[in-house]
Amino acid sequence: MKNTEEQRRSFIKKLGILGSSGLIIPNLMMANTTNSAKNPLIIGRPKVLFFDVNETLLDLTAMKETVSEALEGRSELLSLWFTTMLQYSLVVSASGQYEHFGHIGAAALQMVAANHDIDISEEEARKVISKALQSLPAHPEVKEALEMLRADGYKLVSFTNSSNAGVKNQFEYAGLLEYFDERLSVEDVGKFKPFSETYQWASKKLGIAPAESMLVAAHGWDVAGAQWAGWRAAFIARPGKQLFPLAPTPEIVETDLLKIARKLVKL
Amino acid sequence: MKNTEEQRRSFIKKLGILGSSGLIIPNLMMANTTNSAKNPLIIGRPKVLFFDVNETLLDLTAMKETVSEALEGRSELLSLWFTTMLQYSLVVSASGQYEHFGHIGAAALQMVAANHDIDISEEEARKVISKALQSLPAHPEVKEALEMLRADGYKLVSFTNSSNAGVKNQFEYAGLLEYFDERLSVEDVGKFKPFSETYQWASKKLGIAPAESMLVAAHGWDVAGAQWAGWRAAFIARPGKQLFPLAPTPEIVETDLLKIARKLVKL
């Protein structure tokens, strides 16, 4: 694994010295390197852009207020609740089980609440999470960025841990339905991101190779998982979001989606 | 999965009406039920007791002080750091990768620190975590409980996400080396708990069936994963520790290891 990681890092470095538009690399330039031999498709334009949804496209600030109310105003517990939800989504998948992401979020809310002597029933927790997840606005730059990418000929697909019904409601609320060629949910593969199988299933579903797929996400774990599954990745470094230091660095890192879109249209 | 879960819950309920020593169920009593047909071995005494280590046997209070110092005294971030470490251990395994648990803990520390404008280098983070993990005392009741179980003929095995060298150092510091017949680390299977494969590997290593294995742990995710892998489980409800509401309820739940040991010797 170390070797692959070092190769990728060195690959990224090589891209770096070509300047800010350095992602446009003619096949010829890479023809004699180990990287191009091993990853002949990791250059040029990806065939499909896959977008994570929660936090990547949708702004969770409003959700945090709803959840904070359920936690009796203890807003310092919100990051812990969200991380616990992510941890337990993986616990469930690692055990070969499946539950809706919202139900796992509700269970995580009950656990964090109980640890602080706050009692929330399963029914109440599910109501809070469901309402909160389905009333999220898009981040301010998202529509312009998606419009730019569509106009430039990119195929755009959403790819989320939320359920199929959940993401449809989310996109209806946020006005994002029309921007995507397809909506994919891990519900159909029964396993959460960042399991390698989920990315492999998604690229297969679109009829492309992993190396022709690019994930755009605001989560370190998501871009790490995508890259370890052979995908390309772009990371939105939104406030409070960090790359995982032990994973390969994604080829694009920017602070919002519009900046990423501007780089992508140059490919 | 729902069905299995309901069967298990109904099974636990059935145990419940037999009173506090209700785990001693003659084969005859269960012979005609669906549960005994499906799980013929989930009664009587387990052949091996597997013990989780961090938080289950070792008291992490001292670690929290060391880590809190590295986070410039922001002790409210400790639970977030620990949960992030657990989340990323699963991210790594879900992607088919492996890193030492301590290295993942250090990376999680860097991420949580960076989110609060605290800069910690990889080297510094690894030093902090390594030192902290290897200077933990046993919880006060642990030695008496392990002694009681050994004297009663139980085979005791430690089973941890820490590395082989790591857990050896931990046990030397805490004076626990002599209590265990074997020490198992997920390092040898290259995947973290609660992946089903880790439990299956551990019971196979001891030459027993999953249903003859019992995990004793203070983590909801660990007992959930063990039970979903076909093991029996006992949960230590230490302060701040919660069962995962969507998982089967373990057959023994007590607030410390001595209380669990007293139930186990009655089996």
Interface residues (C-beta under 8 A of the other chain):
Chain A: M1 E76 S79 L80 T83 T84 L86 Q87 Y88 L90 V91 V92 S93 A94 S95 G96 Q97 Y98 E99 H103 I104 A107 Q110 M111 A114 N115 E122 P194 F195 S196 G220 W221 A224 G225 W228 A229 G240 K241 Q242 F244 P245 L246
Chain B: M1 E76 S79 L80 T83 T84 L86 Q87 Y88 L90 V91 V92 S93 A94 S95 G96 Q97 Y98 E99 H103 I104 A107 Q110 M111 A114 N115 E122 P194 F195 S196 G220 W221 A224 G225 W228 A229 G240 K241 Q242 F244 P245 L246
